[in-house]
Amino acid sequence: SPPGPMPTPARCIKRHAARLGRALYAAGLAALVALLLAVRGDVYAPGRAQSGQWRTPAGTLALELAPGGGFAVLQGGETLFAAEPGWRVRGFLTGDLDADGRDELLLLVWRRGHYGPSRPFWVPQNDWRYSQHIFIYTCDAAGAVAPLWMSSGLDPQVRRWAMNADGTLSVTTPAGQDTRWGWRSWGLERLDAPPVRL
């Protein structure tokens, strides 16, 4: 059969412009979604690689945070502690939070479940959606990393945080509220307002 009519230059340009417009729209939409997730601190937002050090009775340990949320404590290439596979670690801090003369390790973690293995007796079952938590760890002279305190799901959540020189914790919420927290016998308690425990 004879070939069909050749498309005119104007029709070709129009077709390519439509394809380009759809591609640019999709790319812009993807960038907007990624930006919104990053601003919200969402569990699905891509993280960033981070490394640091933790001064402990076992010596200075290396801290490595992967973009996907994996986290490890290392000494001489040996892994002393690794975050559970289902966790998405979004940040870490070190400092003497409980004023015992030794630095603790704080992790900002997204994980499924508002509570861990233990939950209040009045809560019939755990919520298995992702929630944000602060986990605090210690390390002994043998290099054993152990949990000191693990929060239930945070409300409000943490957008930014920093350890202060006096051992208190500064937290900025997603709404932009600046708060200050300290260790009080067992757990974090708000210091710049009527006492509230995490």
Contacts in CASP RR format, 6 or more apart in sequence:
PFRMAT RR
TARGET T0000
AUTHOR 0000-0000-0000
METHOD contacts of the structure
MODEL  1
SPPGPMPTPARCIKRHAARLGRALYAAGLAALVALLLAVRGDVYAPGRAQ
SGQWRTPAGTLALELAPGGGFAVLQGGETLFAAEPGWRVRGFLTGDLDAD
GRDELLLLVWRRGHYGPSRPFWVPQNDWRYSQHIFIYTCDAAGAVAPLWM
SSGLDPQVRRWAMNADGTLSVTTPAGQDTRWGWRSWGLERLDAPPVRL
7 15 0 8 1.000
34 45 0 8 1.000
34 46 0 8 1.000
36 42 0 8 1.000
37 44 0 8 1.000
37 45 0 8 1.000
38 45 0 8 1.000
38 46 0 8 1.000
40 174 0 8 1.000
41 90 0 8 1.000
41 157 0 8 1.000
41 159 0 8 1.000
41 174 0 8 1.000
43 88 0 8 1.000
43 110 0 8 1.000
43 130 0 8 1.000
43 132 0 8 1.000
46 67 0 8 1.000
46 68 0 8 1.000
47 67 0 8 1.000
47 68 0 8 1.000
47 69 0 8 1.000
47 90 0 8 1.000
48 67 0 8 1.000
49 65 0 8 1.000
49 66 0 8 1.000
49 67 0 8 1.000
50 63 0 8 1.000
50 64 0 8 1.000
50 65 0 8 1.000
50 91 0 8 1.000
50 92 0 8 1.000
51 62 0 8 1.000
51 63 0 8 1.000
51 64 0 8 1.000
51 65 0 8 1.000
52 62 0 8 1.000
52 63 0 8 1.000
52 64 0 8 1.000
52 92 0 8 1.000
53 60 0 8 1.000
53 61 0 8 1.000
53 62 0 8 1.000
53 63 0 8 1.000
53 94 0 8 1.000
54 60 0 8 1.000
54 61 0 8 1.000
54 62 0 8 1.000
54 63 0 8 1.000
54 73 0 8 1.000
54 94 0 8 1.000
54 103 0 8 1.000
54 105 0 8 1.000
54 139 0 8 1.000
55 94 0 8 1.000
55 103 0 8 1.000
56 102 0 8 1.000
56 103 0 8 1.000
56 139 0 8 1.000
56 140 0 8 1.000
56 143 0 8 1.000
57 102 0 8 1.000
57 139 0 8 1.000
57 140 0 8 1.000
57 141 0 8 1.000
57 143 0 8 1.000
58 75 0 8 1.000
58 139 0 8 1.000
58 140 0 8 1.000
58 141 0 8 1.000
58 142 0 8 1.000
58 143 0 8 1.000
59 75 0 8 1.000
61 73 0 8 1.000
61 74 0 8 1.000
61 75 0 8 1.000
61 80 0 8 1.000
61 139 0 8 1.000
61 143 0 8 1.000
62 73 0 8 1.000
62 74 0 8 1.000
62 75 0 8 1.000
62 76 0 8 1.000
62 77 0 8 1.000
63 71 0 8 1.000
63 72 0 8 1.000
63 73 0 8 1.000
63 74 0 8 1.000
63 92 0 8 1.000
63 94 0 8 1.000
63 105 0 8 1.000
64 71 0 8 1.000
64 72 0 8 1.000
64 74 0 8 1.000
65 71 0 8 1.000
65 89 0 8 1.000
65 91 0 8 1.000
65 92 0 8 1.000
68 88 0 8 1.000
69 83 0 8 1.000
69 87 0 8 1.000
69 88 0 8 1.000
69 89 0 8 1.000
69 90 0 8 1.000
70 82 0 8 1.000
70 83 0 8 1.000
70 87 0 8 1.000
70 88 0 8 1.000
70 89 0 8 1.000
71 82 0 8 1.000
71 83 0 8 1.000
71 87 0 8 1.000
71 89 0 8 1.000
71 92 0 8 1.000
71 107 0 8 1.000
72 79 0 8 1.000
72 81 0 8 1.000
72 82 0 8 1.000
72 83 0 8 1.000
73 79 0 8 1.000
73 80 0 8 1.000
73 81 0 8 1.000
73 82 0 8 1.000
73 105 0 8 1.000
73 139 0 8 1.000
73 145 0 8 1.000
74 80 0 8 1.000
75 143 0 8 1.000
80 139 0 8 1.000
80 143 0 8 1.000
80 144 0 8 1.000
80 145 0 8 1.000
81 137 0 8 1.000
81 145 0 8 1.000
83 89 0 8 1.000
83 107 0 8 1.000
83 109 0 8 1.000
84 111 0 8 1.000
86 111 0 8 1.000
86 112 0 8 1.000
87 109 0 8 1.000
87 110 0 8 1.000
87 111 0 8 1.000
88 109 0 8 1.000
88 110 0 8 1.000
88 111 0 8 1.000
88 130 0 8 1.000
89 107 0 8 1.000
89 108 0 8 1.000
89 109 0 8 1.000
89 110 0 8 1.000
90 108 0 8 1.000
90 109 0 8 1.000
90 110 0 8 1.000
90 132 0 8 1.000
91 107 0 8 1.000
91 108 0 8 1.000
92 105 0 8 1.000
92 106 0 8 1.000
92 107 0 8 1.000
92 108 0 8 1.000
93 105 0 8 1.000
93 106 0 8 1.000
93 161 0 8 1.000
93 162 0 8 1.000
93 163 0 8 1.000
93 169 0 8 1.000
94 103 0 8 1.000
94 104 0 8 1.000
94 105 0 8 1.000
94 106 0 8 1.000
94 163 0 8 1.000
95 103 0 8 1.000
95 104 0 8 1.000
95 106 0 8 1.000
95 163 0 8 1.000
95 167 0 8 1.000
96 102 0 8 1.000
96 103 0 8 1.000
96 104 0 8 1.000
96 167 0 8 1.000
97 104 0 8 1.000
97 106 0 8 1.000
97 136 0 8 1.000
97 163 0 8 1.000
97 167 0 8 1.000
97 169 0 8 1.000
97 182 0 8 1.000
97 183 0 8 1.000
98 104 0 8 1.000
98 148 0 8 1.000
98 183 0 8 1.000
99 167 0 8 1.000
99 183 0 8 1.000
102 138 0 8 1.000
104 136 0 8 1.000
104 137 0 8 1.000
104 138 0 8 1.000
104 148 0 8 1.000
105 136 0 8 1.000
105 137 0 8 1.000
105 138 0 8 1.000
105 139 0 8 1.000
105 145 0 8 1.000
106 134 0 8 1.000
106 135 0 8 1.000
106 136 0 8 1.000
106 137 0 8 1.000
106 163 0 8 1.000
106 169 0 8 1.000
107 134 0 8 1.000
107 135 0 8 1.000
107 136 0 8 1.000
107 137 0 8 1.000
108 132 0 8 1.000
108 133 0 8 1.000
108 134 0 8 1.000
108 158 0 8 1.000
108 161 0 8 1.000
109 132 0 8 1.000
109 133 0 8 1.000
109 134 0 8 1.000
109 135 0 8 1.000
110 130 0 8 1.000
110 131 0 8 1.000
110 132 0 8 1.000
110 133 0 8 1.000
111 130 0 8 1.000
111 131 0 8 1.000
111 133 0 8 1.000
112 128 0 8 1.000
112 129 0 8 1.000
112 130 0 8 1.000
112 131 0 8 1.000
113 126 0 8 1.000
113 127 0 8 1.000
113 128 0 8 1.000
113 129 0 8 1.000
113 130 0 8 1.000
113 131 0 8 1.000
113 153 0 8 1.000
114 126 0 8 1.000
114 127 0 8 1.000
114 129 0 8 1.000
114 131 0 8 1.000
114 152 0 8 1.000
114 153 0 8 1.000
115 123 0 8 1.000
115 126 0 8 1.000
115 152 0 8 1.000
115 153 0 8 1.000
116 126 0 8 1.000
116 150 0 8 1.000
116 152 0 8 1.000
119 126 0 8 1.000
119 152 0 8 1.000
131 152 0 8 1.000
131 153 0 8 1.000
131 154 0 8 1.000
132 153 0 8 1.000
132 154 0 8 1.000
132 157 0 8 1.000
132 158 0 8 1.000
133 150 0 8 1.000
133 151 0 8 1.000
133 152 0 8 1.000
133 153 0 8 1.000
133 154 0 8 1.000
134 150 0 8 1.000
134 151 0 8 1.000
134 154 0 8 1.000
134 158 0 8 1.000
134 188 0 8 1.000
134 198 0 8 1.000
135 147 0 8 1.000
135 149 0 8 1.000
135 150 0 8 1.000
135 151 0 8 1.000
136 147 0 8 1.000
136 148 0 8 1.000
136 149 0 8 1.000
136 150 0 8 1.000
137 145 0 8 1.000
137 146 0 8 1.000
137 147 0 8 1.000
137 148 0 8 1.000
138 145 0 8 1.000
138 146 0 8 1.000
138 148 0 8 1.000
139 145 0 8 1.000
139 146 0 8 1.000
140 146 0 8 1.000
149 186 0 8 1.000
149 187 0 8 1.000
149 188 0 8 1.000
151 187 0 8 1.000
151 188 0 8 1.000
151 198 0 8 1.000
152 198 0 8 1.000
154 198 0 8 1.000
156 173 0 8 1.000
156 174 0 8 1.000
156 175 0 8 1.000
156 177 0 8 1.000
157 173 0 8 1.000
157 174 0 8 1.000
158 171 0 8 1.000
158 172 0 8 1.000
158 173 0 8 1.000
159 172 0 8 1.000
159 173 0 8 1.000
159 174 0 8 1.000
159 176 0 8 1.000
160 171 0 8 1.000
160 172 0 8 1.000
161 169 0 8 1.000
161 170 0 8 1.000
161 171 0 8 1.000
161 172 0 8 1.000
162 169 0 8 1.000
162 170 0 8 1.000
163 169 0 8 1.000
163 170 0 8 1.000
164 170 0 8 1.000
164 180 0 8 1.000
167 182 0 8 1.000
167 183 0 8 1.000
168 180 0 8 1.000
168 181 0 8 1.000
168 182 0 8 1.000
168 191 0 8 1.000
169 180 0 8 1.000
169 181 0 8 1.000
169 182 0 8 1.000
169 188 0 8 1.000
170 178 0 8 1.000
170 179 0 8 1.000
170 180 0 8 1.000
170 181 0 8 1.000
171 178 0 8 1.000
171 179 0 8 1.000
171 180 0 8 1.000
171 181 0 8 1.000
172 178 0 8 1.000
172 179 0 8 1.000
173 179 0 8 1.000
179 190 0 8 1.000
179 192 0 8 1.000
179 193 0 8 1.000
180 190 0 8 1.000
180 191 0 8 1.000
180 192 0 8 1.000
181 188 0 8 1.000
181 189 0 8 1.000
181 190 0 8 1.000
181 191 0 8 1.000
181 198 0 8 1.000
182 188 0 8 1.000
182 189 0 8 1.000
182 190 0 8 1.000
182 191 0 8 1.000
183 189 0 8 1.000
184 195 0 8 1.000
187 197 0 8 1.000
187 198 0 8 1.000
188 197 0 8 1.000
188 198 0 8 1.000
189 195 0 8 1.000
189 196 0 8 1.000
189 197 0 8 1.000
189 198 0 8 1.000
190 196 0 8 1.000
190 197 0 8 1.000
END
